[in-house]
Amino acid sequence: MSFFKKIFKNAFPDRNPGKDTVVVKGKPKPKYYGTVVPYPNFNASSDASTLQSAIEKHEVDIEVIIAVLVKRNNEQRQKIKVVYEASTGKSLEKALKSALRSDLEDVTLALLMDPPHFDAYLLRKATKGFGTNEDVLVEVLATRSNQEIREIKRVFKQEYKKDLEEVIKDETSGDFTTALLALLKAQKDESVEIDNDLARRDAEILFEAGENHKGTNVSAFIDILSKRSGPQLTKTFQHYAAVSDISLPKALDLELKGDIEDCLIDIVKCSWNTPAVFAEKLHLAMKGHGTCEDTLIRVMVSRSEVDLKKIIEEYRAMYDVSLQEAILMDTKGHYESVLLGLCGAH
């Protein structure tokens, strides 16, 4: 968190949503910051046949499998899966499970899931077994759009026969549960317009709920942080600095403890600069002895068609080394090739 503490000491810069759009046929459209793009002249039948040959060889041709899957976008991979099963009678996932091992198997199977299935799988994994992975719960729910959260809930129920809300209630407790359920309602304002008066009122409410209140009125924090847009919250933080001697993230640090503190600070961090949050996660996953492969795979796959270009830029700015260099130093073999491929280094 040290990077953010340094940043939070200074005023938050105004976000300019206009810079993230391009004009197409006279209408503003979001710029694409993914590193994986649709493969030109795509042919699902040809790719399925190529994969079948590579998998069924006496010695599995891993390089061919990587070349096909990493250079196709998710929509194209879904089409390959359908054709592969229709032509061979078995699922591509099962075929790759028997052909690949370890981290390479994990990242390849992640690439084959569509985004809502991958997110539902991440949330199931984070809540199943001994202990709950709170970081993953917050990461997914704080960085997905309202529509994506609704889709995740639908897929979760379909795949695991349980309501995600019920699983969250069973596996978490207290204010942390309340915060996650608020995010699951998918009621975040997604407009880029900023309401200055609302930001001022929210800042005063947060000040009263925290620093100016004996104990902390957590529900006020949860309500505002789970419903306001990123640009709106950024303006709120600026107003908060005007009524308080300390920044909002620092106030959360002082007023709250445990999972709810980490949860709300993560929401604040994501609202200001989501790519920087993911750059920090990747850095921590590769820092020191050992590598957290789960984090590497989760972030690289889930952001490859969202904002991985921005994450790569933030990584270099924050750590003075490129993400690609960090991957080269920390991973090896075909698994390394997949991660580098997702960076756009084909």
N, C-alpha and C positions, 0 to 999 in steps of 0.2 A: 504493500500500500504506500510505500515511501514516495514513489513518483507522484501519486495523487495528492499526498499531503503537501508536497512542495508546490504543486500546481494550485491547490486550494488556498494557499496563503495569498495568492494574487487574485485580482478580480477575474471573474469568468468572462471570457471574450463573448461578444454577441455572436450567436450562430447565424449564418446567412443561408437559409434553405435554398435560396435562388441559385447558389453555386453548384448545387447537387442536381440541377435539372438541365436538360437540353430541349431545344424547341424542335419538335417533329411535326411537320404539316401544320405549323402555326400553333401547336399546343405544347405546353411544357410537359416533359416526361422525365422521370428519374434517370439519372446517369447510371450506367452499369459499372459496378465496381467489383464484379466477380472476376476470377482468374480463369474459370472454365467456361468455354463458349461452345455453342453448337458446332459439331463437326460438319464441314461442308461436304456436299455429295454423300450424305449419310445413307447407308443401306443396311437396315436391320438384319435382313436375311444373310447378307454377306458377312456381317460382323458375327452373327450367331454361328455360322459355319466355321469362320476363322477361330472362334473361341472353342468350338467343339474339337477341332483338329488339335489345337494347342493343349487342351485338357487331356485328350485321349492318347497323346503321344506316349511312347515308352518312357521318355523322360519329359515331364510336363514343361512346356515352353512358357515359362513365367513372363519373359520379356514381351511376348506377343499379347498375353492376357493384360499386362499393365498398359501396353501401348493402346489397346482398344478401349479399356475402361476409363483411363485417365483423360483420354482425348475426346470422350463423348460427354455431353452434359447429362444431367439427371433424367430429363425427359427421354433422351435417346437411349439411355441405359434401360429404362422401363420397357421400351419397345423391343430391345434386344432380348430381354428376359422372356417376354411373351412369345417371340418367334422361336427362341431356343427350346422352350418347353413344348411348343407345338411340334417342332421338328424332331426332338430327341425323346420326348415322353418323360423327361425329368427336369426338375427345376435347376436353373443356373446356379442358385445358391448352394444346393446340395452338391452339385458337381464341383464347385470351387472349394467347398468345405473339405471334400475328400482329396482335392489336388493340392491345396495350400496349407500352410501351418503358421501358427503363432501370430505375430503382429501383422504380417502380410495378409493372412486370412482375415483378421479383424478389420483392417482398413478396406479390404476389397468387398467384404460383406456390407460394410457401412455405405460404400459407394453405390451398392445395388438397391438400397432402400430409398424410397421417395422421402422428401423432407418430413411430412407429418408422421410417417412410420418410424423414421429415425429418431425424431424427437420423442415420440411415445415410448420407443424402446429405451432411450436415455433416461426418461422419467421412471420407467418400470425398474430399470437397473439401479437407479438411485434410491429406490424405496424398498427394494427386495433384499432379503437376507439380513445379516447382522449389521445393524447400524444404518443410518441414512446419510446419503451424500447431499448435504444441504447446499453446497456450492453449485452443484449441477441443477438442482431444483430452481434456485434463484436465477442462474444463468439462462436457462431455457425460458422461464416464464417472464423474465424482465426484458428479454431481447427479441421476442417474437411479436408480430402484429396481432391485433384483435382477431382477425380472420384466421391466422395461423394457429392461435390458441384454441379457437372453436374447433378447428380441424383436428388438432392434437387430441382434444377431448373425445371427439367422435371416434377417431382411430383407436385410442386407448381402450375405450369401451368395447369396440369391435374385436380387438386383438386379445385383450386380457380379461374380458367379461366382468369388469369392475368399473365403476365411475371413478375418474381421476380424483375428484373432490373427496370421495370417501377414503381413498388410499392416503391422500394427504392428511386427512383428519386422523387416520389410524397411526400413521408413521411419524407425525410431528406433534408439537404441543404449543400451547400458550399463544403469545402474540405472533410468533413465527407462523403458526398455522393460519391465524387471521390474515396476515400479510400475503401468504401464498394464495389463500382463497380469494382475496381481493384481486390479485393479479389474474386468477383463473376466470374471474367474471368478464374479462376482456372488455373493460369499459374505458380504456385509456383514450384520451382525446388524441386523434392522429392528424389534426390540422397543423399547418405550419404558421398559422396566424398567432400573434402574441397579444394577449390581453394584459396591458400594463396595470390596470386597476386590480384585476384579479391576482396578479403576481404580488402586488403590494399587500392585498388582504391576506393572501396565503402566507406570506412572509411573517406577518403579524400573528397569524394563528399559530404558526410553527414556533415562533418565539415564545408566545404565551404557553403553548403546550409543553415546551421544553425548559428553557433557561429560567423563565419567569414563573414556573409552576413547581410546587413542592411535589417531587416525584414527576414522572413524565406521562403526559397524556398520549400514549402510543397510538391510539385510534386516529387522532388528528394527523399524525405523521403518515400512517398507512393510507388513509383516505386520500390525502393530497398527492403523495408520491406514487400511488398506484393508478391515479386517474389523469394526471396532467401530462401533456406531451413533453418531449425533450426540450424543445425551444422555450416552452412556457416555464418549465422548471428552472432552466438556466436564468431566465429573467427573475424568477422568484429568489434564486440564490443571491443575485445581485442586490435585491431589495433587503434580503435577510442581513447581508453585510452592513446595510445602512442602519438597521435597528439593533444590531448585536456587535459586540467586540470580537466575536469569533465567527468563523465560517460555519455553514450548516453541517458539512461533514464532520468537522471537529466537534460541533455541538452534539451530534449523534454519538460520537466517540465518548464524550463525557457523560451523556445522559443515559445511554442504554448499554446493556451488556449481553454477550452471548449471541445466539443465532439471529435474534431480531435486529441487533446492532449491525451485524455483518450483512444481513438481508437489505436493510434500508440504505446502508452506505453503498452497497452494490447497485441498487436502483438509482441512487444519485449519480454514481460514476457512469453508469450506462446512459443515463439521460443526457449527460454532457458529451461524452466521447466513447461510444461503443467500441470502435476499432482499437482504441488505446486499452480498453479493458481486456479485449481478447489478445492483444500483443503482450500484455502483462501475464496473462494466463499461460501463453506459449513459452514465455521467458522462464517463468517459475517451473514449468513442466520439464525444462531442459537444464535447469540450474543445478550445480552441485553434482553429487554422485547419483547415478541412476537417472532414468527418464520416466516420467509419467506418460506412458503410451496412451492410456485412456484419454487424457486431456488432449494430447497431440492429435489423435484421430478425431475426437469429437469436434474440436475447433476447426481443424483443416477441412474436414468433410462438410460440416454444417455451414461454414462461411464461404466455401469455394465459389458459390454462385450468388453471394450476397455482397460481401465487402472485404474479401481477402486482399484485394489490391491496397485498400486503405490500411488494413492491418499490417501489411508488409512495410508500407511507408512509415507508420507509427513505430513499428519495431526498430527500424533503423534510427529514427529520430530519438527514441528513448534509450537504446542500448549501444548505439554507435557500431553496430554490426548488422549485417543483413540477416533476415530470417533464413534465407537459403544457406548462408555460411553456418549459422547455428545448427541447422538440420544436418549439414555435412559433418559437423564436429560431433554430433550427438547420436546419430543413427547410422545404419549401414545396410548394404545389400539392396535387395529388391524393394524392401520396405522404404528405405531412403529414397529410392527412385520414384515411388508413388508420391511421397510427400513433396519432393521437388517438382514433380509433374503438376501437382495441385497448385504449386506456387506460380505456375505458368512457364516453368523452365523445362520445356519438352525437348 
